[in-house]
Amino acid sequence: MKVRIDKAACVGNARCWAVSPELFPLDDDGYILVEEVEVPAGMEDLARRGVRACPERVMQIMEDDNSQ
């Protein structure tokens, strides 16, 4: 699973980071640092919660073909 992020649309709410700082690192101003997150095994639920927490909806989950 991957999470793709539209960094330009991030407004710095940091709600994703509040769910999982490991998956959603922020810069010094509180904006997302990465454009894509490779979600480690076992952290899928945290990734989904972080994506849902974003009020701007700038994140998209990309499921692996074999993860269904």
N, CA and C atoms as an extended XYZ file, in Angstrom:
204
Properties=species:S:1:pos:R:3:atomname:S:1:resname:S:1:resid:I:1 pbc="F F F"
N         0.847       -1.177        0.000 N   MET     1
C         0.000        0.000        0.000 CA  MET     1
C         0.892        1.238        0.000 C   MET     1
N         0.433        2.247       -0.731 N   LYS     2
C         1.099        3.540       -0.753 CA  LYS     2
C         0.061        4.625       -0.500 C   LYS     2
N         0.535        5.752       -0.023 N   VAL     3
C        -0.302        6.937        0.090 CA  VAL     3
C         0.337        8.012       -0.770 C   VAL     3
N        -0.415        8.534       -1.709 N   ARG     4
C         0.054        9.651       -2.533 CA  ARG     4
C        -0.522       10.938       -1.971 C   ARG     4
N         0.316       11.971       -1.962 N   ILE     5
C        -0.045       13.224       -1.311 CA  ILE     5
C         0.182       14.394       -2.260 C   ILE     5
N        -0.802       15.256       -2.368 N   ASP     6
C        -0.672       16.490       -3.137 CA  ASP     6
C        -0.111       17.561       -2.193 C   ASP     6
N         1.217       17.636       -2.131 N   LYS     7
C         1.869       18.551       -1.187 CA  LYS     7
C         1.437       19.994       -1.383 C   LYS     7
N         1.230       20.399       -2.619 N   ALA     8
C         0.872       21.787       -2.903 CA  ALA     8
C        -0.479       22.156       -2.305 C   ALA     8
N        -1.345       21.167       -2.099 N   ALA     9
C        -2.676       21.430       -1.560 CA  ALA     9
C        -2.726       21.334       -0.030 C   ALA     9
N        -1.636       20.901        0.595 N   CYS    10
C        -1.597       20.778        2.054 CA  CYS    10
C        -1.653       22.168        2.680 C   CYS    10
N        -2.548       22.333        3.669 N   VAL    11
C        -2.674       23.625        4.348 CA  VAL    11
C        -2.148       23.569        5.781 C   VAL    11
N        -1.541       22.463        6.167 N   GLY    12
C        -0.861       22.387        7.445 CA  GLY    12
C        -1.740       22.119        8.650 C   GLY    12
N        -2.840       21.413        8.481 N   ASN    13
C        -3.674       21.057        9.630 CA  ASN    13
C        -2.992       20.043       10.547 C   ASN    13
N        -2.103       19.240        9.998 N   ALA    14
C        -1.318       18.241       10.734 CA  ALA    14
C        -2.165       17.145       11.369 C   ALA    14
N        -3.355       16.931       10.890 N   ARG    15
C        -4.190       15.868       11.448 CA  ARG    15
C        -3.664       14.484       11.074 C   ARG    15
N        -3.068       14.364        9.892 N   CYS    16
C        -2.458       13.089        9.507 CA  CYS    16
C        -1.308       12.770       10.460 C   CYS    16
N        -0.492       13.761       10.746 N   TRP    17
C         0.644       13.600       11.655 CA  TRP    17
C         0.178       13.220       13.057 C   TRP    17
N        -0.928       13.786       13.492 N   ALA    18
C        -1.463       13.461       14.814 CA  ALA    18
C        -1.840       11.983       14.903 C   ALA    18
N        -2.257       11.401       13.793 N   VAL    19
C        -2.600        9.980       13.754 CA  VAL    19
C        -1.331        9.132       13.723 C   VAL    19
N        -0.342        9.537       12.886 N   SER    20
C         0.878        8.744       12.747 CA  SER    20
C         2.049        9.608       12.290 C   SER    20
N         2.823       10.135       13.221 N   PRO    21
C         3.988       10.934       12.856 CA  PRO    21
C         5.017       10.141       12.046 C   PRO    21
N         5.050        8.821       12.241 N   GLU    22
C         5.999        7.986       11.502 CA  GLU    22
C         5.673        7.943       10.013 C   GLU    22
N         4.391        7.911        9.690 N   LEU    23
C         3.983        7.825        8.282 CA  LEU    23
C         3.873        9.186        7.604 C   LEU    23
N         3.554       10.211        8.370 N   PHE    24
C         3.256       11.516        7.788 CA  PHE    24
C         4.152       12.601        8.400 C   PHE    24
N         5.429       12.628        8.007 N   PRO    25
C         6.350       13.623        8.569 CA  PRO    25
C         6.019       15.028        8.071 C   PRO    25
N         6.242       15.995        8.951 N   LEU    26
C         5.971       17.395        8.623 CA  LEU    26
C         7.262       18.197        8.581 C   LEU    26
N         7.222       19.300        7.831 N   ASP    27
C         8.364       20.213        7.840 CA  ASP    27
C         8.250       21.137        9.056 C   ASP    27
N         9.181       22.064        9.187 N   ASP    28
C         9.205       22.949       10.357 CA  ASP    28
C         7.997       23.876       10.435 C   ASP    28
N         7.303       24.056        9.307 N   ASP    29
C         6.120       24.912        9.282 CA  ASP    29
C         4.818       24.140        9.440 C   ASP    29
N         4.907       22.809        9.584 N   GLY    30
C         3.716       22.000        9.806 CA  GLY    30
C         3.061       21.455        8.554 C   GLY    30
N         3.775       21.525        7.424 N   TYR    31
C         3.249       20.986        6.172 CA  TYR    31
C         3.881       19.627        5.894 C   TYR    31
N         3.152       18.785        5.170 N   ILE    32
C         3.643       17.437        4.862 CA  ILE    32
C         4.948       17.522        4.067 C   ILE    32
N         5.899       16.668        4.409 N   LEU    33
C         7.216       16.675        3.775 CA  LEU    33
C         7.306       15.818        2.520 C   LEU    33
N         6.477       14.813        2.404 N   VAL    34
C         6.628       13.816        1.344 CA  VAL    34
C         5.444       13.838        0.382 C   VAL    34
N         5.695       13.318       -0.814 N   GLU    35
C         4.625       13.199       -1.809 CA  GLU    35
C         4.074       11.788       -1.891 C   GLU    35
N         4.823       10.842       -1.330 N   GLU    36
C         4.378        9.450       -1.348 CA  GLU    36
C         4.918        8.735       -0.119 C   GLU    36
N         4.092        7.879        0.445 N   VAL    37
C         4.473        7.085        1.614 CA  VAL    37
C         4.297        5.618        1.259 C   VAL    37
N         5.356        4.845        1.403 N   GLU    38
C         5.268        3.389        1.280 CA  GLU    38
C         4.898        2.883        2.668 C   GLU    38
N         3.708        2.347        2.806 N   VAL    39
C         3.189        1.955        4.116 CA  VAL    39
C         3.752        0.585        4.498 C   VAL    39
N         4.485        0.516        5.608 N   PRO    40
C         5.010       -0.775        6.056 CA  PRO    40
C         3.877       -1.726        6.468 C   PRO    40
N         4.147       -3.008        6.335 N   ALA    41
C         3.180       -4.023        6.753 CA  ALA    41
C         2.803       -3.792        8.209 C   ALA    41
N         1.524       -3.887        8.492 N   GLY    42
C         1.031       -3.709        9.836 CA  GLY    42
C         0.604       -2.282       10.163 C   GLY    42
N         0.911       -1.341        9.271 N   MET    43
C         0.550        0.059        9.520 CA  MET    43
C        -0.551        0.548        8.576 C   MET    43
N        -1.192       -0.375        7.897 N   GLU    44
C        -2.225       -0.003        6.928 CA  GLU    44
C        -3.391        0.738        7.571 C   GLU    44
N        -3.836        0.275        8.721 N   ASP    45
C        -4.959        0.941        9.397 CA  ASP    45
C        -4.600        2.364        9.805 C   ASP    45
N        -3.385        2.568       10.302 N   LEU    46
C        -2.937        3.919       10.647 CA  LEU    46
C        -2.900        4.811        9.420 C   LEU    46
N        -2.434        4.265        8.303 N   ALA    47
C        -2.387        5.040        7.063 CA  ALA    47
C        -3.791        5.456        6.637 C   ALA    47
N        -4.728        4.528        6.686 N   ARG    48
C        -6.112        4.848        6.312 CA  ARG    48
C        -6.706        5.910        7.240 C   ARG    48
N        -6.437        5.784        8.539 N   ARG    49
C        -6.937        6.776        9.488 CA  ARG    49
C        -6.322        8.148        9.230 C   ARG    49
N        -5.033        8.171        8.916 N   GLY    50
C        -4.372        9.441        8.614 CA  GLY    50
C        -4.943       10.102        7.375 C   GLY    50
N        -5.208        9.312        6.352 N   VAL    51
C        -5.805        9.844        5.122 CA  VAL    51
C        -7.200       10.397        5.413 C   VAL    51
N        -7.994        9.653        6.158 N   ARG    52
C        -9.345       10.116        6.499 CA  ARG    52
C        -9.327       11.373        7.371 C   ARG    52
N        -8.273       11.551        8.146 N   ALA    53
C        -8.190       12.703        9.046 CA  ALA    53
C        -7.933       14.019        8.314 C   ALA    53
N        -7.454       13.950        7.093 N   CYS    54
C        -7.115       15.169        6.349 CA  CYS    54
C        -8.383       15.890        5.884 C   CYS    54
N        -8.653       17.087        6.419 N   PRO    55
C        -9.871       17.800        6.023 CA  PRO    55
C        -9.811       18.335        4.593 C   PRO    55
N        -8.624       18.472        4.065 N   GLU    56
C        -8.463       18.983        2.695 CA  GLU    56
C        -8.514       17.880        1.645 C   GLU    56
N        -8.465       16.626        2.083 N   ARG    57
C        -8.513       15.463        1.185 CA  ARG    57
C        -7.397       15.506        0.131 C   ARG    57
N        -6.177       15.761        0.585 N   VAL    58
C        -5.039       15.846       -0.330 CA  VAL    58
C        -4.297       14.516       -0.452 C   VAL    58
N        -4.826       13.466        0.174 N   MET    59
C        -4.159       12.158        0.172 CA  MET    59
C        -5.027       11.117       -0.499 C   MET    59
N        -4.348       10.162       -1.145 N   GLN    60
C        -5.049        9.085       -1.834 CA  GLN    60
C        -4.341        7.780       -1.529 C   GLN    60
N        -5.099        6.772       -1.152 N   ILE    61
C        -4.542        5.442       -0.894 CA  ILE    61
C        -4.445        4.679       -2.203 C   ILE    61
N        -3.279        4.087       -2.420 N   MET    62
C        -3.037        3.245       -3.590 CA  MET    62
C        -2.799        1.828       -3.076 C   MET    62
N        -3.797        0.970       -3.237 N   GLU    63
C        -3.688       -0.413       -2.755 CA  GLU    63
C        -2.801       -1.223       -3.693 C   GLU    63
N        -2.056       -2.158       -3.110 N   ASP    64
C        -1.303       -3.112       -3.921 CA  ASP    64
C        -2.298       -4.032       -4.616 C   ASP    64
N        -1.902       -4.563       -5.757 N   ASP    65
C        -2.787       -5.447       -6.508 CA  ASP    65
C        -3.176       -6.687       -5.724 C   ASP    65
N        -2.271       -7.178       -4.883 N   ASN    66
C        -2.529       -8.434       -4.164 CA  ASN    66
C        -3.023       -8.237       -2.745 C   ASN    66
N        -3.446       -7.023       -2.375 N   SER    67
C        -3.854       -6.777       -0.993 CA  SER    67
C        -5.361       -6.798       -0.782 C   SER    67
N        -6.099       -7.366       -1.689 N   GLN    68
C        -7.557       -7.344       -1.579 CA  GLN    68
C        -8.104       -8.581       -0.994 C   GLN    68
